[in-house]
Amino acid sequence: MDYFLPSDNDTIVALATPAGVGAISVIRVSGDKSISAVDELFDGKLKLKDSESHKIHYGKIEKGKDVIDDVLVSVFKNPNSFTGEDAIEISTHGNPYITTKIINELVELDVRLAEPGEFTKRAFLNGKLDLIQAEAVADVINSRTEASLKGARNQLDGLLSKHVNSLREMLINTSSLIELELDFAEEDVEFMSLDKIKGNIISVISEIEKLLKSFEYGRVIRDGINVALVGIPNVGKSSLMNLLLKESRAIVSEIPGTTRDVIREEISIDGFLFRIYDTAGIRLTDDLIEKEGVIRSREVVKNADVVIFINDVISGFSVELYNQLLELTSKEKIIILMNKIDLSHEITRNSDVKVSALTGEGIEELFERLKEKSIGTNIFTEKSSLVTNIRHANALEKAKLALENSIESIENGMTGEFISVDLRTAESALGEIIGKVTTDDILNNIFSKFCIGK
């Protein structure tokens, strides 16, 4: 069954603010009948159909002679609205009974309930946003840190869209000239030399590689970084967790095996989201509950972006556990940390970071190491085109492969037909990113993940 089974020409309604009791709630209506339908219920100084766009009117929503609520109604006339259609936003008191009653009255007037993301989908279909910007709307809503919000704003402002579109246009111009030459093949007319064609393709490949290089950074600022705290029992994993969170979240005890399950918490470090997982001590045990905790801990390590391998000055460096970690993750992801330096500074083995979970000494250095492991040394500014979405990265890889095939065709002396086919494949892949080329399946997959009302 298709996700958007109802007609996209219907007038739709949804609650645009979170459900529940609050100061105000906003009901969003969009479509050809939005103004006339609300006019049926609205009692104000003038009819909404006579209002200018982008005007707010005070009045009452009524059913017959019964007043449902005092409201403010915002009028947006096409094409100057978020969706590109006639649209209304009704601000009511934040009472679920009131909003439900108003929405039900609108449904009685041939307005249907919106599907998740349908308002943004209409904005895309009506040319108000491209597909990258539409996806960025959800990212703005879901941003948890300053970095993720800036990254989402970067997409919403169209920086990546402009970059991808310029590359696509270069390919369109190049392939068009090749195809034009094919039409004049008998007259031996050359509109662009093979060296120039090859140079254009190499230039586009170079730009695609830069975008792909930004993906790891973009993924980090969008989705955050998973960090596993690992060590033998009683080296201070829970104490370090509490220090990072600046609160007593994990139970601290001298009894080995206190942590029986994985504890997950989130912190922001310089605007980046870190998910910290305090794992059960990885060791052999006959305790069934503790054994399950160890199994879960191993899975956390496998999926972690960074692993903080915790040792202490009393127990020393655990070679056995370190070797186990190398079976689960790569050496590059591991930060070797020596804890409890408040007890002794005579540390026999070199460590990446030395801290005291008790006093906080060394914690700033740990933060720097975490950022270095997570985002590397690449510097991207707010003006950089960032790839944050796996869909975009996959399409860029597809485009790059097609362009590399076209270079191979040129070097092997193939005719223009072969070169042109590969260029068109790359052009299509770039078009998928911004929505110039798309399918219902792609749209349904993207917008079904949005909240209702957006």
N, C-alpha and C positions, 0 to 999 in steps of 0.2 A: 504494500500500500504506500502510495506517495505521501510524503510528509505534509506538503501543502495541497491537500485534496480540494478544499474550497477554492472558489474563484478568487484570483488576485484583484478583481474589479469590485469585490464586495466592500461595503463600509464596515470597518472593524472597530472594536472597543476593547479596552483592557485597563486594569489598574496599573498606573505607571510607577507608583511608590510601593514600598514594602507593605504587605498585608499586616493588619494589626492596629491597635489603638495608638494614635499620635496626635500632634497638633493639627496637621492637615494631611489630606490625601489628594492625589491628582489622578483623574480619570482621563485617558487619552482616547480620542476618536479620530479616525482618518478614513477618507473616501468621499465619493461624490455626494452621498447623502448625509455627511457628518453635520453640516451646518443646519440643514432643514430638520434633521432628526432632533438635534438639541433644541432648536427653535420651538419644537412641539412641547417641550417641557419647561423652557426657560421663560421667566417673567421678569423683564427688565425694562429700561427706558426705551429701547428700540429693538427691532428684530435683528438677529445676528446676521441675517442675509444682507442687511443694509449696512453692516459695519465695515469699516476699512480693515485691511489685514494688519496683524500685529497690534490689535487693540484689546484691552481688558475691560470687561463689563461686570458690574455688580448686579445681582438679582437673586431670584429664588428659583429653585427647581421644584416644580409642582406636579402632582398627579391629580388632575381634576381641580378641586378646590383645596386639596390637602397639600401643605407645604412639606417637602422632604428635607430641604436644607437651604440655608443662605450660602451662595457660592460666588466665586469669581470665575468668569468664563473668558478664556483667551482665544482669540480668533486668528487663524492663519489661513490665508487663501492661496490656492495654487498659482504659480509654482513655488511660491515663497514660503515653504514649510519644510520641516525635516524630511517628510516623506515625498514632497513634491506634489501632494494632493491637498484638497481642502482638509483642514484639520482643526480640531477643537481640543482644548485642555480645560477640564473642569476641576477647580480647586474647592474641595469640600472640607468640612470638619473631619478629623481623622477617626471616624467611627466605622468599623467594618459593616455594620448594619446599613448605614447611610450609603456607602459606596456600592454595596451589593444591590440595594434597592434601585439606585440610579442606573446601574448597569443593566439590571433586569428590565427596567422601563425602556431603555434604548434597544435592547434585544427585541422587545415587543414591537418596535418601530422598524423592523427589518435590518437591524444592525447585528452582525454576528461577533462572537467572541474571537479575539485575535489568537493566532498560534504563537508559540515562542519565537521571538525575533522577527515577527512579521512586519513591524513598523520599519525596522532597519532594512529588511529585505526589499520593501517597497522603495525606500530611499535609494537603494542600489539600482533596482529596475528602472527607476525614473531618472537616473543619471545624477542624483544628488551626491552620491559617494561611489568610488570604485570599490572593488572587492577587498583590497587591502584596508582601506579606510573603514569599510563596514565591519571587518573583523576587529579592527582597532577599537571600535565602540565597546565591544565586550571586554577588551583588555583594559580600557580606561575604567570601566565599572569594577573589574576584578583586581585592579592594582592594589598591592599591599604595602609597597614601599615607594620612596621618592624615585628611585631608579626605574622601577617598573612603570610608574606613572609617566615619567619623562619618555621612556621608550614607547609607550602607547601613544602619547601625544605626538611623538615623532612620526609614527605611522598615520595617525589621524590627520596630521597637517600635510600629508602627501609627499614627504621626502622620498620614501622608497618608491612610491607610485611614479613620481616624475623620473626617477633614475631608471626604473624598469621600462617605462614607456619610451624613454629616449633610446635605449638599447634596441627595443623592438622596432622603432621607426627606422633606425639605421639598417636593420636587417631587411625590413620591408623595402626600403629604397634600393638596397643592393640586389635583392632577389628580383625586384621589378625590372631593373636594368638588364639582369641576366636573361630574364624571360622575354624582354623586348628584343634582345639580340637574337633569340631563337626565332622570333617572327621574321627577322631579316637575315636569316642564316644564308640564304642563297646569294644575298648581296654582299656578304662578308663585311658587315658593319660591326665595329666594336664600340660599345658605349662606355665600357669600363674595362681596364686591363686586368688580367688575372692577378698581377702583383697588387693592384689597388684593392681588388676583391679580397684577396688573402689578408692584406693589411687591415681591412675593415673587420674581418672575422676575428683575427687575432686580438684586435682592440676590444671587441665585445667579450671575447673569452676572458681577457684580463680583467674587465670590469665585473664579470660574473664571479670570477675567482675571489675578488675583493669582497663581494657581497657574501659569498659562502664562508669566507674567513670571519666575517662578522657574526655568523650564526651562533657560534658557541657563546660569544659574549651576549648576543641578543637573547638566547635561550635562558641564560643565567638571570638576566635582569627581568625577564618575563615570568619565569617559573620558579626562580630561587635555586638555592644550592642545598643538596642533601649532605649532611655531615654526620658521620658515625663516630661515637666515642667508644673506643675499644681498649681493653686491657685485662690483665689477669685480675681476679677478685681482690678488692681492697686496695687498689692503687690510687683511688680517688676519682673515679669516673663521675660518680654522683656529685661529689664536691665541686668538680670542675663544671658540671652541668649547672649547679646552683649559682656558681660564680658568673657564668656566662649570662644567665637569666636575671641575675641580681635579685633572686628570691629563693626561698627554700622549696623547691619543687620535687626533688628526689630525696628519698630517705637515705641518710648517711649513718653508717654503722661500722664498727670494727669487725662485725661478724661477716665472714666471706659469704657471697651469694645472696646478699640482701635484695639486690635487684633481680627479680624473677622474670620480668617481661621488659620489652622495649618501651621506653618512655620518650615521647616526641613532643618537642616544643619549638616555637619559632621566635627568632630574634632578628632585629635589623641592625646591620653594621654598615655605617656610612651609606645608608640608603639601599643596601642589598639585603634580600631576604635569605636567611639561613635557617634550614630546618635541622635542629639538633636532635640526634637519636642517642639516648643513653642506653647502651646495650647491656644485657646480662653478661657476666664474665664468661668468656669462651673457655670451657674446660670440660673434662670428662666428669660425669656425675651420675649417681644412681637415683637421684631425686627426680621423679617424673615431671613435676612442674618446672623445676630448674632446667631440666633437659629440653623441654619445649621452648623455654626462654633462650637457650643457647642456639637452637635451630633457627628461631626467628632472628637472632642476632647475626647469624651467618648470612641470612638473606639480606638484611640491612646493609651489611658490608659489601655484598655483591652489587647492590644498587646505588651505593653512595658515590657522590661526586668527589668527596674528600673523606679520608679516614684519619682521625687523630688517634694515633697509637700511644696510649698512656702507660708510662712506666713510673716508678718512683725511686728515690735515692736509697730506700731500704731494701726493696726486692731486687733492684737492678734491672738491666735490660733483659726482657724475656725473648730469647732467641727462638724458642719453640713456638710461641704465639706469633711472632713476626713471620716465621716461615709459613704458618697456617694462613696468615693474612695474604701472603704472596700467592697462595693458591686461589684466593677469592677475588683479589683485585690487583691492580698494577702498582708497582713501586712508586710511580710518579704521583699517584693519588694520596700517598701516605705522608703524614706529618708525624715525625717522631718527637714525642713530648716527654720531658722528664719532670715529674711532679714532686712536691714536698721539699723544694729546695730551701725552705725555711728551716728544715732539720739539718741539712748538710749541703755545703757547696762543693764537696769533694766528689765530683761525678766522674766516673771512670770511662764512660762511653760518650762520644759526641752525640748531641741531640740537635734537632732542628730548632726546638724551643724549650726553654727551661722556665717553669712557673711554680708558683705556690698557690694552690687553690684555696689555702687558708688565708693568706695575706693579700692575694691579688697581684703579687709581683710577677712580671712577665706577661700579663694578660694582653697588653697593647701589642707586644711583639707577636703573640698568637693571632690577634686580629689581622695583622699585616700578612702573616703567612697564609691565613685562610683566604684572604682576598687574592693574594698572589696565585695560590693553587686554583682558585675558582675562575678568575677572569684573566689571568696571565698578565702580560705587560703591554698588551695592545691597548692603545688609547683611542677611544671613540668619543666624539663630542656630541652635543645635542643637535648639531647640524649634519651629523653623519647619517648615511642611509644604512639602517640596521635591519637584518633579517632576524625575526624573532619567532617565526612560525615554521613548523616542520613541513607544512604544505608548500610554502614558498621555497624552502630549501630543496625539496624534492623536484620541484618544477625547474629550478635553476640548474640542478644536476642534469636533468633531462635535456635542457637547452644546451648546456656545455657539451654533452656527449654528441649531440647532433652537429654542433659546430666543429667539433674535432673530426667528425666523419667528413664534413665538407672540406676541411683542410686536406684530409687524406685523398679525397677525390681530386682536388686541384693538383696535388703533388703527383698523383698517378696518371694525370693527363686525361681524366674523365671529361665527358661533355657537360655542357651547362645544365642539362636536365638533371643530372645526378647532384650537382652542386645546389641547384635550386630547391630540390626536394628536401635536402637536409636543412637548408636555410628556413624553409617554410615550417619544418618540424620544430626548429628552435624558436621561431617567431610564435608559433602556436603555444609552446610551453610557457613563454613569457606572457602571452595573452591570458593564459589560465590564472596567472598570479593576480593580475589586476581586473580580471573578469571580462576581458574582451572576447575570450573564448571560454565557454563554460557549459555545464550541463545541469539538469535538474538535480541529479544525484549530488553534485558538488554543492549546490546551493542548499539543498535540504540538509546535508551533513553539517554545513557551517552554521546555518541559522537555527537549527533545532537545538543547539547548545546555548542559545541566548535565553535570558529570562523573559517571561511573558510581560508585555508592556513596553518592551524595547525592540 
